[in-house]
């Protein structure tokens, strides 16, 4: 099952130092890099290049680029249906861009790269839970297009999850 593989990869990254823009297990990563590394381990090439981004990228732009990108490649689901191995996207305040990512783990925890720390598991306490802006399931490798890492169809992905 893909969720178990996601969790194994996320747990294998625990202890990786925080490094803004990084995405290499054991070397350094930020929260987006953690997810990028998991994707590469499971599917090969990344579905799209995020390009360079500044630490304050979310304050400089508009929209919700993390949620929009996840929606292009993963199946969204309601927070009530989240399961270990799902991608969690966090928004600090209702009026700002969502800008933190983590992987839901068992026992009400999530794995994330947190600035000033390493990749770690944190309790999904109410202060974190109320900041969940979106939840996505990683796609089953069987629904990825050959030669690419895009979902064959978003609706097909939802049926598979």
N, C-alpha and C positions, 0 to 999 in steps of 0.2 A: 504494500500500500504506500502511496506517495507521501502521505503525512508522516509515516514512520521514517522514511528516508530523509525528509526535511528535518525532522527532529534530530536524527543521527548527525546530519551535517552541521546543524546549529550547535549541538552539544560539542561536536568536535572543534568548534571555533572558540569555545570558552577559554578565556585566558589570553586571547589575541589582544595585543595592545590597541588602544583607540588611536587611529590615525585618520584625520580628515581626508576624504577622497580615496582612501585605500580600500582594497577589496581582497586581500590575500590572507588566508588562514595562517596564523602563527607569525605573520609579519606586521600586519596592521590593517584596520578597517574602521569605517564609521558605520552607522546603522544601515545606510543604503548599500555600502560595500559588503556588509554581512549577507544581505539578501542577494546581491549580485554573485557573491562567491557560492552561495547555496545553489543558485540557478545554474551556474557553470558546472558545478559538480554533478548535478542531476541531469542536465539537458545538453551540455556542451556550450556553444556560443551563447552570449547574452542576446536577448531579442532586440535590444536597441541600446545605443550608446548614450549614457546620460550626459556626456561631455564634462568639461570642468565646471565646478560650482564652488562658489565662495561659502564660507560658514554662514553668512547672513543671506543666502540666496532667496529664501522664502520671503524675507522682508522686502526684497527688491522687485519681485514680480507679482503677477496676479494669478488667479486660478488655483487649481490644486494639482500640480504636475505629478506628484507621487500617486495620488488616487487615480488620475487619468491614465498614467502609464500602467499601473496595476490592472486597471479595467481592460486595457488592450490585450493583456496576456494571461489573465487569471480570471477565475469565476468569483464574483462578489457574492456575499452571503450576509444575512442579518447577524448582528452581534450575538443574539440569543442562540444562534446555531453554531457559534465558533467552537472548534475542536483543536486539540493539540496538533501542531504542524501548520496551522493557518497563519497567514500574514496579518499582523495588526498594524494599522496606520493611526497615529495619534495626532491630535490637534491640541495645542496648548490652550487656546481660547476660541470661543465660537466664531469670532470674526477674522481669524487669521488662517493662513495656509497650513495644512497638515504637513508636518516636517520631521516626524520620528517614526521609525519602523521597528518591529520586533516580531518574533515567532512565538506563538502561544505554546507553552510547555504544560505538562501535567502538573497537578497539584496547585492550580491557580497561580502559575508563574509564567513569565515570558523571558525569552532570551533576546538580548539587544546589546548593541555597542553604545556605550554612554560616554559622552565627552568627559575627560578627566579620569576615566576608569578603563577597564578592559571589557571585552565581550563577557557578559555576565548574565545570570538569571536573577530576576527581581520578582518579588511578590506582586501579583496583579491586584493591588490594594485599591480601594475606592478612588484615591487620587489619580491613579493611572486609568482605571476602568472608565471613569466618566470622560476621559479624554480620547477614547477610541472613536475615531472618525469613520473608519471603514475596516472591513474584514474581507479577506480574499483567500480562496483555496488555491494551492498550487495545482496546475493541470496534470492530469494523468498523461504520461509520456505518449500514450497511444493516440491522443487527440492533437498532438502537435503535427504541423505540416512537415512532410519530408523536406529536408534541406533548409528548414527554417525553424524558428522557435516561437512561432505565432500560433495562437489557438486556431484550429481549423474553423471553428465558429464559436462565438461567445455562448450562444444558446446550447450548443453541443456540450460545451464545458460545464454549464450549469447542470445539465442532465447527468453528467458523469460524476459530479461531486456528491 
